[in-house]
Amino acid sequence: MKSFGRIVVCGVGLIGGSFALALKARGLVREVVGLGRRMSTLEEAKSLGVIDTIATGWAEALEGAELVLLAMPVGQMDETMRAMAPHLAPGTLVTDAGSTKRDVIEGIYAHLSEHVANVVPAHPIAGAEKSGPSAARAELCAGRKVVLTPLPENDADAIERVREAWLATGGVLYEMSPAEHDRVFATVSHLPHLLAYALVHDVAQRENAGQLFGYAASGFRDFTRIASSHPEMWRDICVANRHALLGELDAYLAELAGIKALLEEGDGPALESLFKEARDKRDAWLAGQYNI
């Protein structure tokens, strides 16, 4: 693929930093410019070789830029797009890494309508429970799904160029509509994070929390691993996708109510049947039987 000259990464943590490192590792970018809220984070990213240059504002960052990745929490997308719009050149490509798409696309239409042909939304399914520049790694997206949610106004060449950039990270690309994206990930990503946070919070509030955490072992650790994720990021995701997430939460509460009834009845065979069905479906998923 054709390399990039200058790219801008706004949000140089896990996702943004890994994107930059992947392109650098393949020799596909001449200069990575970092932009963000905290100078200490930007300086750390530069010291680690994640970025080459620190910009203090959009006018400086966007001068000569070919591609911009917006990799901050989705709650900051709207204000970020508003700030960058006056300095964005007509030919500059923009993509994002937001875990929700409806709110991101609303921001695009509100602030980047003159540039919408070159703004191609995306979502790399490659998160981890750690954050910050030190967590970034070039291979983060390798073999992982990256979902593009192109807009009707997108230029075909812009979609292809953004596709190439994400392919350069090692990602396996798929396309979905923004609405379908938000419904799907409310189920398989946003709800699990909500549940993990809720369980840890519940245990932490109890009078014998120290004892409970002291006896917690691999089952608790594995179930709650994602509760170590970035709180601000997941706050924004849950609020942005709350309508779909509330529907999923209602469905999960109904499932729990059914399990509660089985427990109250002491219905062991029914519980075993439910557990076996769940185990078999999970094993099938792990074996790749549900590949898209």
JOLINLIN-V479401 format. One record per helix or strand. SS is the DSSP state (A for helix, B for strand). FROM is the first residue (numbers start at 1). TO is the last residue. Records with the same first field share a line. If there is no record, write none. Layout:
SS->FROM-TO  FROM-TO
This chain:
B->4-10  29-35  53-54  67-70  93-96  119-120  122-124  145-148  172-175
A->14-25  39-47  58-62  74-85  102-111  113-118  133-135  156-167  178-204  209-215  218-228  231-240  242-265  268-286
